[in-house]
Amino acid sequence: MTTIYLDSISEGLFISIFSIMIVFVILGVIAFTIHLMQYLYKKPIIIPEIKKVYKKPFELSDIKDDDMLVAGLVASIDYYEETKENIRILSIKEIH
């Protein structure tokens, strides 16, 4: 009776391992086809054109009043004290 029991366990193990292998092979085939579909149905990437905006350089004539001049000087001195680098003011905007 022991032989019959061992035979049925070995047959069950063989069937289980074979079934698991079939499942993994099918999953591998599905993963491979999905991976291939990425290359077959690849959408072209459209890169929008970047418009070059040329601003006129900031000049002293762009300063409208004394407050704007003081704000630029204070901001540049504060930045220099923090970074110890030379700076150049590119623009000043008035905030209401």
C-alpha positions in Angstrom: 0.0 0.0 0.0 2.9 2.3 0.6 4.0 2.0 -3.0 0.6 3.1 -4.3 0.7 6.1 -2.0 4.2 7.2 -3.2 3.2 6.6 -6.8 0.2 8.9 -6.5 2.2 11.6 -4.8 4.9 11.5 -7.5 2.3 11.6 -10.2 0.6 14.5 -8.5 3.9 16.4 -8.1 4.7 15.8 -11.8 1.3 17.0 -12.9 1.5 20.1 -10.6 5.0 21.0 -11.8 4.1 20.5 -15.4 1.0 22.6 -15.0 3.0 25.4 -13.3 5.5 25.3 -16.1 2.8 25.6 -18.7 1.4 28.6 -16.9 4.8 30.4 -16.8 5.5 29.6 -20.5 2.1 31.1 -21.4 2.8 34.2 -19.3 6.2 34.5 -20.9 4.7 34.4 -24.4 2.2 37.1 -23.4 4.9 39.3 -21.9 7.1 38.9 -25.0 4.2 39.8 -27.4 3.4 42.9 -25.3 7.0 43.9 -25.4 7.1 43.5 -29.2 3.9 45.5 -29.5 5.7 48.5 -28.0 8.0 48.5 -31.0 5.3 47.8 -33.6 2.8 50.5 -32.5 5.3 53.1 -31.3 3.8 56.6 -31.6 6.1 59.3 -33.0 7.1 61.9 -30.5 6.3 65.4 -31.7 8.6 68.0 -30.2 7.2 71.5 -30.4 9.4 74.2 -31.8 10.9 76.5 -29.2 10.5 80.1 -30.1 13.6 82.2 -29.4 12.7 85.3 -27.6 15.3 88.0 -27.7 15.0 90.5 -25.0 16.8 93.8 -25.2 19.5 94.0 -22.5 18.7 95.8 -19.3 20.1 99.3 -19.2 20.2 102.2 -16.7 17.6 104.0 -18.9 15.1 101.3 -18.0 15.0 102.5 -14.4 11.9 104.7 -14.0 12.3 106.1 -10.5 14.5 106.1 -7.4 12.6 103.3 -5.7 13.4 101.0 -8.6 17.1 102.0 -8.4 17.2 101.3 -4.6 15.4 98.0 -5.0 18.0 96.8 -7.6 20.9 98.0 -5.5 19.6 96.3 -2.3 18.8 93.0 -4.2 22.2 92.9 -5.8 24.1 93.7 -2.5 22.1 91.0 -0.7 22.8 88.4 -3.4 26.5 89.3 -3.3 26.7 88.9 0.5 25.0 85.5 0.3 26.9 84.0 -2.7 30.2 86.0 -2.9 29.8 86.0 -6.7 29.6 88.9 -9.1 26.1 89.5 -10.4 24.4 91.3 -13.2 20.8 92.6 -13.1 18.8 91.3 -16.0 15.5 92.9 -15.3 13.5 94.8 -12.7 9.7 94.6 -12.5 7.4 96.8 -10.5 5.0 94.9 -8.3 1.7 96.5 -7.3 
